[in-house]
Amino acid sequence: MTHSLPVQYNFSLRDLNTFGVQASAHAYLPVTSVDTLQDVKRDTDLVAMPRLVLGGGSNILLTRDFPGLVLHVGIKGIEIVDEDADATYVRAAAGENWHQFVQWTLAHGLGGLENLSLIPGSVGAAPIQNIGAYGIEIKDLFHSLTLFDFETGEQTTLNKAECMFGYRDSVFKHRLRDRAVVLDVTFALPKQWQPNLRYADVTNELAARSITQPTAQDISAAVIAIRTRKLPDPAVIGNAGSFFKNPVVTTAQRDALLQRYPQMVNYAQPDGSVKLAAGWLIDQCGWKGKTAGAAGVYENQALVLVNRGGASGAEIAQLAAAIQADVAQRFDVQLEPEPIFL
Ligand SMILES: Cc1cc2nc3c(=O)[nH]c(=O)nc-3n(C[C@H](O)[C@H](O)[C@H](O)COP(=O)(O)OP(=O)(O)OC[C@H]3O[C@@H](n4cnc5c(N)ncnc54)[C@H](O)[C@@H]3O)c2cc1C
């Protein structure tokens, strides 16, 4: 079937993933409104193809050419939609840049998202892995989202419970995988704002700036400074941030490991489980700063894999597998990648 949608074929994705790896899409379509998705749903050729919904490409590893249709979400718009005694409700379209959206809320005097400053990517991808940093996850301020469901062709609203948020997890990695396109996300930003200073990095940075009563803007500025120091800029060296999730173990496993490695970094969780620091485990195996072909492990942070120039996605995946094998052998802990492999 012929169609009037501006589909481009054999389209390079190199500039659309922050690892900067070369891979092409069989078909590529920018999405600027839900109408485009409805047109795709009606097009028998396009709807039959495997689909990849793409935002900023900062949490994917393209290990090969994508044999289907890439839907590149660019829907724009931010507005305050409601308020009550507790919160101001702000809705942002999926194609808005996450960091710019956070800055928009702060410029409008709305605190809450400041600890999540400078996370790359789009608003629409933020719920997929329930992005988090410096003591906050988006689920803490999430109100609802609208999605387009390719199975039904309908738009649906999901509330927080329906999104089933977990640590770097949501319903979009399970039941709604490959089926839902997030169109917009609404956040409930509290009227009674309180600073979240659970992370020592943040309090230390504020102390260094002699700030004792931080505003949301102060915390954002501190987080931006910390992240700029710690994490490589994808515009300079390709990466997808933390490559592995922090593994969650039982207290019995932690205690057994502490017997052998008394220095091991670990964080007790409210549910009784324990999070280990994946970066520490990788560092102990001697991987920090290592290079394998054109892929490597970042010098300042063992949790970040990098493209040193011209690496393929497959090369980065091989390096990740070698790290996983070493950590499993030494600590009997399985590391799970954070980015989506394609
Ligand atoms: C330097 C750096 C630092 C990072 N730091 C953090 C951090 O501190 N905390 C954190 O949680 N993450 C972090 N990340 C990971 C990344 O920024 C987030 O996961 C971000 O939400 C990905 O957004 P994106 O638009 O780039 O998604 P993409 O990489 O384009 O897509 C990621 C996944 O979401 C799906 N998706 C994207 N848009 C939509 C949509 N509209 N509807 C349905 N599905 C969609 C894709 O299909 C894919 O499965 C970091 C990444 C980098 C490069």
The ligand as a Gaussian input file, in Angstrom:
#p B3LYP/6-31G(d) Opt

LIG

0 1
 C       25.012000      10.947000      30.385000
 C       23.739000      10.214000      30.764000
 C       23.286000      10.252000      32.054000
 C       22.097000       9.583000      32.420000
 N       21.688000       9.669000      33.714000
 C       20.536000       9.054000      34.098000
 C       20.068000       9.140000      35.445000
 O       20.675000       9.813000      36.289000
 N       18.938000       8.495000      35.785000
 C       18.220000       7.781000      34.858000
 O       17.187000       7.214000      35.246000
 N       18.637000       7.675000      33.575000
 C       19.768000       8.295000      33.166000
 N       20.203000       8.189000      31.869000
 C       19.428000       7.393000      30.919000
 C       18.454000       8.223000      30.043000
 O       18.760000       9.573000      30.103000
 C       16.996000       8.029000      30.483000
 O       16.645000       6.677000      30.482000
 C       16.025000       8.801000      29.583000
 O       14.721000       8.739000      30.109000
 C       15.978000       8.252000      28.165000
 O       15.250000       9.160000      27.376000
 P       15.322000       9.113000      25.797000
 O       14.276000      10.052000      25.283000
 O       16.692000       9.360000      25.325000
 O       14.875000       7.603000      25.514000
 P       15.327000       6.638000      24.338000
 O       16.732000       6.205000      24.546000
 O       14.993000       7.247000      23.020000
 O       14.356000       5.403000      24.621000
 C       14.513000       4.638000      25.793000
 C       13.335000       3.641000      25.882000
 O       12.114000       4.360000      26.025000
 C       11.227000       4.075000      24.944000
 N       10.543000       5.332000      24.609000
 C       11.127000       6.533000      24.320000
 N       10.172000       7.473000      24.128000
 C        8.970000       6.851000      24.285000
 C        7.607000       7.279000      24.193000
 N        7.269000       8.553000      23.927000
 N        6.623000       6.351000      24.398000
 C        6.921000       5.048000      24.671000
 N        8.197000       4.595000      24.773000
 C        9.206000       5.490000      24.584000
 C       12.110000       3.566000      23.826000
 O       11.379000       2.728000      22.945000
 C       13.165000       2.797000      24.615000
 O       12.670000       1.550000      24.985000
 C       21.376000       8.848000      31.468000
 C       21.842000       8.816000      30.139000
 C       23.010000       9.495000      29.779000
 C       23.471000       9.470000      28.349000

